[in-house]
């Protein structure tokens, strides 16, 4: 099935499934989108107090579950830190969770459990604080469990159930859904982060700034105090979570003082955020690559010469190319689900890699069309934005999948599934909804 123009703009040119979607609307209320973090040990973050006992280890950190409603993780932690009168930097977490949702995740705090007990904070609940020797570190999670209601479905309950079941069967038959980077990676209001990233890689800083400011605020609307205040209240966020206009204001303010210093203007954006522009362009290339794999009819489940594969539980250093000598062995391993096909996320580490086979030809063609080489991901003028590159699984298979009809009289569908970290629920929901508008996701 062919994707809409707004999907193709971010490289999502195809669907994994061909059956019609159910349409509908997500996140009518925050309770319609529930996210529970899955810990490295497989534990599911609770949404309310449980009878489970958590060991209290002597240590200078407190670990607790943060349950929040209609706030992103940074906003919730800032409310908590202000309530306690301490710096938000004393808190750490494994990953940022959706804003318009109800979510639960592990958070650590450098301090005592008694500092947290009994606090009443709007939109925030603290569960099971206990002492720990080590803090939570970024990426220390296995994945997330999603419980999602799709409302305003313009179908009968039976029609909706049939379409959902058919789509799920197609995903299983394909070995999983295409593991696209979701729309949030590129900006929901204006999906242009990858376009900015491309211009940065080409060292076209003026063009990058022009795209960033396209439709942005006029210089007269900017003050130094308001810009600094906005930065202080949003430090640590990803580009997916920052309010529209924040960094446009900061860049405009800088250019008012330093006309034509477009390279310098990017230095007012926190480097972790600016780096995400480059990552977004890498994500676009990845999305285009796996879209073209489908369009050209290359198998999603069988490795071909020039592919890469790794053990399902293996780290990045276990990736190896699929050559004539090992293709039979890797094919068997992929069929037995001990290995998976992975696709390059091109960066400067691929500078001396010769992309081979059908997939290699796809990646090479995309890079040539974009007039980019792997070496250019080492940004000489802005070295902190450089990106080595890595690999990402071609497919993602939702685990513990369930679906049900919530309200037959006014059709609403509930879908539950687990995803590994780094995969997007919106990509799975896109297969079931087949949205006509980007706002449906």
Secondary structure as GFF3:
##gff-version 3
##sequence-region A 1 441
A	DSSP	alpha_helix	5	8	.	.	.	ID=ss1
A	DSSP	beta_strand	25	26	.	.	.	ID=ss2
A	DSSP	three_ten_helix	30	32	.	.	.	ID=ss3
A	DSSP	beta_strand	33	38	.	.	.	ID=ss4
A	DSSP	beta_strand	61	69	.	.	.	ID=ss5
A	DSSP	alpha_helix	73	84	.	.	.	ID=ss6
A	DSSP	three_ten_helix	88	90	.	.	.	ID=ss7
A	DSSP	beta_strand	91	93	.	.	.	ID=ss8
A	DSSP	beta_strand	102	110	.	.	.	ID=ss9
A	DSSP	three_ten_helix	113	115	.	.	.	ID=ss10
A	DSSP	beta_strand	124	132	.	.	.	ID=ss11
A	DSSP	beta_strand	143	151	.	.	.	ID=ss12
A	DSSP	alpha_helix	157	174	.	.	.	ID=ss13
A	DSSP	beta_strand	177	178	.	.	.	ID=ss14
A	DSSP	three_ten_helix	183	185	.	.	.	ID=ss15
A	DSSP	alpha_helix	193	201	.	.	.	ID=ss16
A	DSSP	alpha_helix	205	213	.	.	.	ID=ss17
A	DSSP	three_ten_helix	219	221	.	.	.	ID=ss18
A	DSSP	alpha_helix	224	234	.	.	.	ID=ss19
A	DSSP	alpha_helix	246	257	.	.	.	ID=ss20
A	DSSP	alpha_helix	262	265	.	.	.	ID=ss21
A	DSSP	three_ten_helix	266	268	.	.	.	ID=ss22
A	DSSP	alpha_helix	271	295	.	.	.	ID=ss23
A	DSSP	beta_strand	308	311	.	.	.	ID=ss24
A	DSSP	three_ten_helix	316	318	.	.	.	ID=ss25
A	DSSP	beta_strand	320	321	.	.	.	ID=ss26
A	DSSP	alpha_helix	327	335	.	.	.	ID=ss27
A	DSSP	beta_strand	339	345	.	.	.	ID=ss28
A	DSSP	three_ten_helix	348	350	.	.	.	ID=ss29
A	DSSP	alpha_helix	357	370	.	.	.	ID=ss30
A	DSSP	three_ten_helix	374	377	.	.	.	ID=ss31
A	DSSP	three_ten_helix	383	385	.	.	.	ID=ss32
A	DSSP	beta_strand	390	393	.	.	.	ID=ss33
A	DSSP	beta_strand	395	396	.	.	.	ID=ss34
A	DSSP	beta_strand	399	405	.	.	.	ID=ss35
A	DSSP	beta_strand	413	420	.	.	.	ID=ss36
A	DSSP	alpha_helix	425	433	.	.	.	ID=ss37
A	DSSP	three_ten_helix	438	440	.	.	.	ID=ss38
###
